């Protein structure tokens, strides 16, 4: 797992991108993430992102993790594919309190088959529940291993010993 910093430190930039539509931040934020991924030495087959539901996409106009994932893939010289689909609605994670740890198992489904190790991108790791559900679906899609990249992390221990 790689990330830029704790939410308290980089959350303002994340909010500016996600809610303020400051698209110029995306390449600036993706560059150090790409460097961190390269430093890990992961042998990746491709990059994908945690998908959002169509209503959220319509309201926001874009999916921040996908925007970052596409930039990361280009920087890393890897393909970007929409491997997953989000098929169930859940309230926005920041509004869910402790309930954010519990998400339906069938929240995401594979949209296509993949092979090899994949980088899964999300904007913020809060409890880790969304990432873990997306990771499970990516493994069902055929990935042999899934690594994570985030702009911000609220709790670095959320995923336990995951690396």
C-alpha positions as CSV (number, residue, x, y, z in Angstrom):
1,X,0.0,0.0,0.0
2,X,1.2,3.5,-0.9
3,X,-0.3,6.8,0.0
4,X,0.7,10.5,0.1
5,X,-0.1,11.1,3.7
6,X,-2.5,11.2,6.6
7,X,-5.9,12.8,5.8
8,X,-5.2,15.6,8.3
9,X,-2.2,16.6,6.3
10,X,-3.4,16.1,2.7
11,X,-7.2,16.1,3.1
12,X,-7.5,19.7,1.8
13,X,-6.0,18.7,-1.5
14,X,-8.2,15.7,-1.7
15,X,-11.3,17.7,-1.0
16,X,-10.2,20.4,-3.6
17,X,-9.9,17.7,-6.2
18,X,-13.0,15.7,-5.3
19,X,-15.5,18.4,-4.5
20,X,-13.9,21.6,-5.8
21,X,-13.2,20.1,-9.2
22,X,-9.5,21.3,-9.1
23,X,-8.5,18.9,-11.9
24,X,-5.0,20.4,-12.1
25,X,-4.2,18.8,-8.8
26,X,-4.6,15.3,-10.1
27,X,-1.3,15.1,-12.0
28,X,0.5,16.8,-9.2
29,X,-0.9,14.3,-6.7
30,X,-0.4,11.3,-9.0
31,X,3.3,12.0,-9.5
32,X,4.6,11.1,-6.0
33,X,2.2,8.2,-5.9
34,X,3.8,6.9,-9.1
35,X,7.2,7.3,-7.6
36,X,6.1,5.4,-4.5
37,X,4.7,2.6,-6.6
38,X,8.0,2.3,-8.6
39,X,10.0,2.3,-5.4
40,X,8.0,-0.7,-4.2
41,X,9.2,-2.7,-7.2
42,X,5.7,-4.3,-7.8
43,X,5.5,-6.2,-11.1
44,X,2.1,-4.8,-12.2
45,X,0.0,-5.9,-15.1
46,X,-2.3,-2.9,-14.9
47,X,-4.1,-0.2,-13.0
48,X,-7.8,0.1,-12.1
49,X,-9.8,2.2,-9.6
50,X,-12.6,1.8,-7.1
51,X,-15.7,2.5,-9.2
52,X,-18.6,4.8,-8.2
53,X,-22.3,4.5,-8.9
54,X,-23.8,6.3,-11.9
55,X,-25.8,8.8,-9.8
56,X,-22.6,10.0,-8.0
57,X,-20.8,10.1,-11.3
58,X,-23.6,12.3,-12.8
59,X,-23.6,14.7,-9.8
60,X,-19.8,15.0,-9.5
61,X,-19.0,14.7,-13.2
62,X,-16.1,12.4,-12.7
63,X,-14.7,9.6,-10.5
64,X,-11.7,10.9,-8.6
65,X,-10.1,7.4,-8.2
66,X,-10.4,6.8,-11.9
67,X,-8.9,10.1,-12.8
68,X,-5.9,9.4,-10.6
69,X,-5.7,5.8,-11.8
70,X,-5.6,6.8,-15.4
71,X,-2.8,9.3,-14.7
72,X,-0.9,6.7,-12.6
73,X,-1.2,4.1,-15.3
74,X,0.2,6.6,-17.9
75,X,3.1,7.5,-15.6
76,X,3.8,3.8,-14.9
77,X,3.5,2.8,-18.6
78,X,0.7,0.4,-17.8
79,X,-2.8,-0.1,-19.1
80,X,-5.7,1.4,-17.3
81,X,-8.9,-0.8,-17.4
82,X,-12.3,-0.4,-15.7
83,X,-12.2,-3.9,-14.2
84,X,-14.9,-3.5,-11.6
85,X,-18.5,-2.3,-11.5
86,X,-20.2,-1.0,-8.4
87,X,-23.6,-2.7,-8.3
88,X,-25.0,-1.7,-4.9
89,X,-25.7,1.7,-3.3
90,X,-24.1,2.5,0.1
91,X,-24.2,5.9,1.8
92,X,-21.0,8.0,1.3
93,X,-18.3,6.6,3.6
94,X,-17.6,9.8,5.5
95,X,-21.3,10.0,6.6
96,X,-21.5,6.4,8.0
97,X,-19.6,6.6,11.3
98,X,-18.7,3.2,12.7
99,X,-21.0,1.5,10.1
100,X,-18.4,2.3,7.4
101,X,-16.5,-0.9,8.4
102,X,-19.4,-3.1,7.2
103,X,-20.2,-3.1,3.5
104,X,-22.2,-5.7,1.5
105,X,-20.0,-8.5,0.1
106,X,-21.5,-8.0,-3.4
107,X,-20.8,-4.3,-3.5
108,X,-18.5,-4.7,-6.6
109,X,-18.5,-7.2,-9.4
110,X,-15.9,-7.9,-12.1
111,X,-16.7,-6.3,-15.4
112,X,-14.0,-8.2,-17.2
113,X,-11.2,-10.8,-16.7
114,X,-7.6,-9.9,-15.9
115,X,-4.4,-11.6,-15.1
116,X,-1.4,-10.8,-13.0
117,X,-0.9,-8.2,-10.2
118,X,-3.0,-5.0,-10.3
119,X,-2.9,-1.6,-8.7
120,X,-6.2,-0.6,-7.2
121,X,-6.6,3.2,-6.7
122,X,-8.9,5.0,-4.3
123,X,-8.8,8.6,-3.1
124,X,-9.1,8.0,0.7
125,X,-8.6,4.9,2.8
126,X,-10.9,5.4,5.8
127,X,-11.7,2.0,7.5
128,X,-10.4,-0.1,4.6
129,X,-13.8,-1.7,4.0
130,X,-14.3,-0.2,0.5
131,X,-10.8,-1.2,-0.6
132,X,-11.2,-4.7,0.7
133,X,-14.5,-5.3,-1.1
134,X,-13.0,-3.9,-4.3
135,X,-9.9,-6.1,-3.8
136,X,-12.1,-9.2,-3.4
137,X,-13.9,-8.4,-6.6
138,X,-10.6,-7.8,-8.4
139,X,-9.3,-11.2,-7.2
140,X,-12.5,-12.7,-8.6
141,X,-11.8,-11.0,-11.9
142,X,-8.6,-13.1,-12.1
143,X,-5.9,-10.8,-10.5
144,X,-3.3,-12.9,-8.7
145,X,-2.4,-10.0,-6.4
146,X,-3.8,-6.6,-5.6
147,X,-1.8,-3.6,-4.3
148,X,-3.4,-0.3,-3.2
149,X,-2.6,3.4,-3.8
150,X,-4.4,6.2,-2.0
151,X,-4.0,9.9,-1.8
152,X,-4.8,10.0,1.9
153,X,-5.2,7.5,4.8
154,X,-7.2,8.3,7.9
155,X,-5.9,5.3,9.8
156,X,-2.7,3.6,8.5
157,X,-3.5,0.5,10.6
158,X,-7.0,0.1,9.0
159,X,-5.8,-2.8,6.8
160,X,-3.7,-4.4,9.5
161,X,-0.5,-6.0,8.2
162,X,-1.6,-5.5,4.5
163,X,1.3,-4.6,2.2
